[in-house]
Each structure stands twice: as structure tokens, then as C-alpha cells.
Amino acid sequence: MKALAVDIGGTHANCGLVEDQGILAAKSIDVANATNIRLVLAEVAEVFRKLMKGCSLSPGDFQGIAVGFPGLVDSRAGRVVSTNKKYDDATEVDFGAWGLQSLGLALRIENDARMALLGESSAGAAHGFGDVVMMTLGTGIGGAAMIEGKLLRGKHAQAGCLGGHIPVLFNGRPCTCGGMGCAEAEASGWSLPGIVKEFPGVSESSLSKYSHVGFRQLFEEAQHGDKAALAIRERCLNVWAADAVALVHAYDPEIIVIGGGVMESANIIIPYVEAHVHKYAWTPWGKVRIRPAELANNAALLGAIPLLSEDMARNSAQT
């Protein structure tokens, strides 16, 4: 089975031609400054055409299109329910119509973290597990949950995918969602520069040489022993670990898979989160496994086939 897949993120849209558990071809588009999803989709369609041409394939060779989107998505209705300060026009877009008009293919759209979880469950770190939580640490903090082998979606399409908006500090920083002290507001790519700017002692720190501090710079300077960088890194690790405990208590997983760009430092993050979860999560049945994602930027792309297969299974059950 083949599918066209795109994972639309905050800074990049990863496009791929997927076959079963492999990727035939892929290309990433820079969308860091994009605000209009219609313009992004036009570029995505053009990339798909070029990738197909390079592989001597045509739309007729594919089962459909799978789209991962960074917001609240009702996959049953095929629409974006709500965005979070990115692609605000997406709630007005008929994605299904776009798929048919642009490429002549049926389309399924899903929250990006849910698609990543489908990928990791099918071909990655969560393979063989039916009860899984996915955390993605990057520009924001994404989440998804699977219970007894089925994605958790909920009546309003919010279930399981707001892991980054669990409050970890009741009087903390304002979040883009309107909340206070969310994990994402306290330790994500978009909130980190503000945290660094306000942190005591940063002006004397090696972090002050950067015009913009991301997690790569933070972890590098911490590795070199910078005191402020070490303290901020410790703070972020505590936020992620506290978030993980909350997700364990909420969804009762066997395993938590952690992905995202920050996982370049998985050798530090995984042991820290694992130790915290094993110490503080109430799991009398045993210990939750904590593993790094295995599929990196390909996780959501490889979730395309399982997502489209849901439609096939549903249609088969109805006939």
C-alpha cells in the first residue's frame, strides 16, 4: 500500500511517498514564516508531484493522502477544529476537497502527534505495545495516547493530544493556549528564549553570546559546565518529567515514547525522565518503560498507512 504523506510542523513540512513501513522519497519544506495554510498546501502539492515524477509514479499508484497537522483535528470530520497561533486559516479549509482537486486522491487529516504515534506503533519504538503515550518535544510539546491499540480522540477531538498543556506550575508563564504554567509554556522551543532572557545570571553566562537560544545551544553550554545553562536544563528536564508522570496517571500506558528535535540529547533526557517516572508515578502494577522515538522526522510520515487503513477497515465493516 502506498500513500502521500505530509507532516506540517511549526518550522518545517515534511513530505514523503510512503509504502507500507518504508519511505520511497521525501523532501522538507521550510514553513517557519508561513501563516497561510493554503499557500503551504500549494507548495506541498508541487513537492508531491516532483517526488512522484522522480520515482516514476502517478497519483493513481497511491491509496490516498495523509496529513499531520499541529492543532486540534477531528479526523472523523476531516477538518481542523482549532489552531494555536499558527495557520489560523486552517479551520476554514476543506482539506478533503483540496486533496481531490490538487491530486485526485482522498485525504485523511490527523493531529501530528497522533500520526507520529501511529508511525512509532507500526514501525518504531512502540511496536508490539497496545497502550502507549507519545510525547514530542520541539517548537511545542505534543502528545498522543493509544489505549488497547486504538488512538484516543474523544468527543471533541481533544483527548490525548494536549499533553503539552498539562499545567506543571499553577502560577507559571502564560501559554499560547490561554492557560498558565503549561508544560509547553515552561519548557518548549518557543518559550525557551523568554525563559533564558529572564533567568538570573544569564548576562554573565555563555548563553549571552547567542541572539537566539534553542535547546541545542542550551545543552551544549550545559555540557561545557555553564552554571546558568545547567540550571535551565535542569528546569526543563523537571518540567518534562513532571509532564510524563501526569500522562502516566491520565492514560495508564505500558510505555512512553519521546520524540522531537530536542531528542538529539536523548542520552540525557531519557534516563532523567525514566528515573523521575519510576520514583513518582503511581503504578503498583510495575514500571512504565521510557524509550526514545526511533523514526525521528519520519514518524508521522510512517503513520500515513495506519491512518488510511482505518478508513479501509471502517468501509469494510460497513459493507
C-alpha positions in Angstrom: 0.0 0.0 0.0 1.3 3.4 -0.9 0.3 6.9 0.4 1.3 10.5 0.0 2.1 11.9 3.5 2.9 15.3 4.9 3.8 16.3 8.4 3.1 20.0 8.8 5.1 21.4 11.7 5.8 24.8 13.1 9.0 25.3 11.1 9.1 22.5 8.5 6.6 20.5 6.5 8.0 17.0 5.7 6.6 15.5 2.6 7.0 11.8 1.6 6.0 9.0 -0.6 5.3 6.1 1.8 5.0 2.4 1.0 4.0 0.1 3.9 6.7 0.7 6.6 9.2 2.5 4.3 9.7 5.8 2.7 10.3 5.9 -1.1 11.2 9.6 -1.3 10.9 12.6 0.9 11.6 16.4 1.0 11.3 19.0 3.7 9.8 22.5 3.1 10.7 25.5 5.3 7.5 26.9 6.7 8.9 28.9 9.6 7.5 32.2 8.4 4.3 30.7 6.8 1.0 31.8 8.2 -1.5 30.8 5.5 -2.1 27.0 5.2 -3.5 27.4 1.7 -0.1 28.6 0.4 1.7 25.8 2.3 -0.7 23.2 0.7 0.0 24.6 -2.8 3.7 24.1 -2.2 3.1 20.6 -0.7 1.2 19.6 -3.8 4.0 20.7 -6.1 6.5 18.7 -4.0 4.4 15.6 -4.2 4.3 15.9 -8.0 8.1 16.3 -8.2 8.6 13.3 -5.8 6.2 11.1 -7.8 7.9 12.1 -11.1 11.3 11.2 -9.7 10.0 7.8 -8.7 8.1 7.2 -12.0 4.8 7.1 -10.1 1.5 8.9 -10.5 -1.4 9.7 -8.1 -3.2 6.6 -9.3 -0.5 4.5 -7.6 -1.4 5.8 -4.2 -4.2 4.9 -1.8 -4.6 8.4 -0.6 -3.1 11.4 1.2 -2.4 11.6 5.0 -1.9 15.0 6.6 -0.4 15.6 10.1 -1.4 19.0 11.4 -0.1 20.8 14.6 -3.5 21.6 16.1 -6.8 20.1 17.2 -8.0 17.9 14.4 -11.3 16.0 14.1 -10.2 13.2 11.7 -13.7 11.8 11.5 -15.0 15.0 10.0 -11.7 15.7 8.1 -11.2 19.2 9.5 -9.1 21.3 11.7 -11.0 22.3 14.8 -8.6 24.8 16.3 -5.1 26.1 15.8 -2.6 27.5 18.3 -1.2 30.8 16.8 -0.1 29.1 13.6 -2.1 28.6 10.3 -5.2 30.3 11.7 -7.0 30.0 8.4 -6.8 26.1 8.6 -10.2 25.9 10.3 -11.8 27.3 7.1 -10.1 24.9 4.7 -11.8 21.8 3.2 -8.8 19.5 3.2 -10.7 16.7 1.6 -11.7 18.9 -1.4 -8.1 20.1 -1.7 -6.8 16.5 -1.9 -9.3 15.7 -4.7 -8.8 18.9 -6.6 -5.0 19.0 -6.4 -4.1 15.4 -6.7 -7.3 13.4 -7.3 -6.9 11.5 -4.0 -9.0 11.0 -0.9 -7.4 12.6 2.2 -7.3 11.9 5.9 -6.1 14.6 8.3 -5.0 14.0 11.9 -3.2 15.7 14.7 0.6 15.5 14.0 1.4 13.8 17.4 -1.2 11.2 16.8 0.2 10.4 13.4 3.7 10.2 14.9 2.3 7.7 17.5 0.8 5.6 14.7 4.2 5.6 13.0 6.1 4.6 16.1 3.4 1.9 16.9 3.6 0.5 13.4 7.3 0.6 12.7 9.2 2.1 15.7 9.8 2.2 19.4 6.1 1.4 20.3 5.8 -1.7 18.0 4.2 -4.5 19.9 2.6 -2.3 22.6 -1.1 -1.6 22.8 -1.1 1.1 25.5 1.2 3.9 24.6 1.8 7.6 25.2 3.8 9.7 22.8 5.5 13.0 23.8 7.1 15.2 21.2 9.5 17.8 22.4 10.2 20.6 19.9 8.8 24.0 19.0 5.9 23.0 21.2 5.1 19.9 23.2 2.8 17.4 21.5 1.1 14.4 22.9 -0.9 11.4 21.9 -2.3 8.3 23.6 -3.3 4.8 22.4 -5.4 2.5 24.6 -5.8 -1.1 23.7 -4.4 -0.5 20.3 -6.7 2.4 19.4 -5.9 6.1 19.2 -7.6 8.2 21.8 -9.6 11.0 20.2 -12.6 11.9 22.3 -15.9 13.6 21.5 -14.3 17.0 20.8 -11.1 15.6 19.2 -9.0 16.8 22.2 -8.4 13.6 24.1 -4.8 12.6 24.5 -3.3 15.3 22.3 -3.0 18.2 24.8 -0.1 16.7 26.8 1.9 19.9 26.4 -0.9 21.8 28.0 -1.0 20.0 31.3 -0.2 22.6 34.0 3.1 22.0 35.8 3.2 25.3 37.6 -0.1 26.8 38.7 1.3 30.4 38.8 3.7 30.0 35.9 4.2 31.6 32.5 1.3 32.4 30.2 0.8 29.8 27.5 -0.4 30.4 23.9 -3.4 28.2 24.7 -4.7 30.7 27.2 -3.6 28.7 30.2 -0.9 29.3 32.9 2.1 27.2 33.6 1.5 24.6 30.9 4.5 22.3 30.2 4.8 23.9 26.8 5.0 27.4 28.3 7.7 26.3 30.8 9.9 24.2 28.5 9.4 24.2 24.8 11.2 25.7 21.8 9.0 28.7 21.5 9.1 29.5 25.3 12.8 28.8 25.9 14.2 32.2 24.7 11.9 34.1 27.1 12.9 31.8 30.0 16.6 32.3 29.2 16.2 36.0 29.0 14.6 36.3 32.4 16.8 33.7 34.2 19.1 35.0 36.9 22.8 35.2 35.9 22.3 34.8 32.2 24.1 38.1 31.4 27.3 36.5 32.8 26.6 33.2 31.2 28.0 31.8 27.9 24.3 31.8 26.8 24.5 35.6 26.4 26.6 35.3 23.2 23.6 33.9 21.3 21.0 36.1 19.8 18.5 33.2 20.0 18.9 30.3 22.4 17.5 26.9 21.3 17.8 23.6 23.0 20.9 22.7 21.0 22.7 25.8 22.4 21.4 25.2 25.9 22.5 21.6 26.1 25.9 22.4 24.5 26.7 25.1 27.0 25.4 22.9 29.9 27.7 20.2 28.7 30.6 22.7 28.9 29.6 23.4 32.6 28.0 26.8 32.3 26.1 27.3 35.5 23.1 29.1 34.1 22.7 26.6 31.2 22.9 23.7 33.7 20.2 25.3 35.9 17.9 26.0 32.9 18.5 22.5 31.5 17.6 21.0 34.9 14.4 23.1 35.0 13.4 21.8 31.5 14.1 18.2 32.5 12.0 18.6 35.6 9.1 20.0 33.5 9.2 17.2 31.0 9.5 14.6 33.8 6.5 16.1 35.7 4.5 16.1 32.5 5.4 12.5 31.9 4.1 11.5 35.3 0.8 13.3 34.7 0.5 11.5 31.4 1.1 8.1 33.1 -1.7 8.9 35.6 -4.1 10.1 32.9 -3.7 7.3 30.4 -2.1 4.2 32.1 0.4 3.4 29.4 2.9 0.5 29.3 5.4 2.7 27.5 6.1 6.4 26.9 7.9 7.2 23.6 9.6 10.6 23.5 10.4 12.2 20.1 11.0 15.6 18.6 14.0 17.8 17.8 15.1 18.1 21.4 15.8 14.3 21.4 19.3 15.0 19.9 20.1 14.9 23.7 18.2 11.6 24.3 21.1 10.2 26.3 20.4 12.9 29.0 16.6 13.2 28.7 15.6 9.5 28.7 17.4 8.5 31.9 16.2 11.6 33.7 12.6 11.2 32.8 12.7 7.5 33.4 14.1 7.9 36.9 11.5 10.5 37.8 8.6 8.5 36.5 9.8 5.4 38.3 10.1 7.3 41.5 6.9 9.4 41.4 4.3 7.7 39.2 1.7 5.7 41.0 1.9 2.4 39.1 1.6 -0.5 41.5 1.5 -3.0 38.6 5.1 -2.2 37.6 7.3 0.3 35.8 6.4 2.3 32.7 9.0 2.0 30.0 10.5 5.2 28.7 12.0 5.0 25.2 13.3 7.5 22.6 11.4 7.5 19.3 13.1 5.5 16.6 11.8 7.1 13.5 12.8 10.8 14.1 11.2 13.1 11.5 9.8 10.1 9.6 7.4 9.1 12.4 4.3 11.0 11.3 5.0 10.1 7.6 5.0 6.4 8.6 1.8 6.9 10.4 0.1 7.5 7.0 -0.5 3.9 6.1 -2.1 3.0 9.5 -4.3 6.2 9.3 -5.6 5.4 5.9 -6.0 1.8 6.9 -8.6 2.9 9.5 -10.8 4.1 6.6 -10.4 0.8 4.8 -11.3 -1.2 7.9 -14.3 1.1 8.6 -15.6 0.8 5.0 -15.1 -2.9 5.0 -17.1 -3.2 8.3 -20.0 -1.2 6.7 -20.3 -3.4 3.6 
